[in-house]
Structure formats: C-alpha cells, structure tokens
C-alpha cells in the first residue's frame, strides 16, 4: 500500500473525508448520550441512523469526481 502523493490536499478538500469525520462525531455522540442523562431529548437510535447515512454518503463521495481534486485540475 502506498500513500497518495497529494494526501494533504485530499484531507483538506475531499468530501468523503469530511463525511467520515461527521460520521465519527455522530458515533461518539451516540456513545455519550447515556451520560447526558435526560439533558437531551433525542431518540436513542437517531445518531446511529444519521451515522449510517453519512457513511453511505462518504462512499458515494469517494467514487464521484470532485471539483478541484483530479490531476487535470492542477
């Protein structure tokens, strides 16, 4: 396995990376919910559903050409 030569640019611009970070945040919030003990009135499986949808969107974003990300745009 080889690291992409423009990995810093990918981390800054790729929507798939942004969406995976959001999914990670949602998963963390789902874990933290029991510790908020009634301070937040959100359905218990909402974060899991949102996280799953965000990961699915990240997969789609990963395979779609994104403006400013292809070698032709350099």
Order of alpha helices (4+ residues) and beta strands (2+ residues): alpha-alpha-alpha
